């Protein structure tokens, strides 16, 4: 199988998974659903973060094709205590200059794209998200050589503009 076919297949799987998310998520009730329920409906998490008091946070990343990332908190007793879609303006506002790269990843999940800018000695992380009601946007965080946030901001998603004929 060629690399291109594998990439297309991977994208189709991601699109299928993210299309099923609303149904699967609606079946998970905070305080009732268990870790096994979460894994059964959403599969293995992209990353598992350690939280306070023995809590674990499962990252379900829907980048690069999707516009959402989910963080699901699992208490030490194995019950789901929170399910959050983290790509939203409230979380973007928490990203401040000086914040470390790992904390941004913990807050927003894995980005859709990482772009190094060697001449500026910066790295940009991009996340695709949906600004209500239906505008496709990209949130970008620029990091300096010390892996701390320099600045952040949002702009219309250029791929969405291309797909609409550049309008």
Helices and strands as residue ranges (DSSP letters): H 3-26, H 35-42, E 47-50, G 52-54, E 56-61, E 69-74, E 80-85, H 89-94, H 101-108, E 113-117, E 122-131, E 135-143, E 149-156, H 158-163
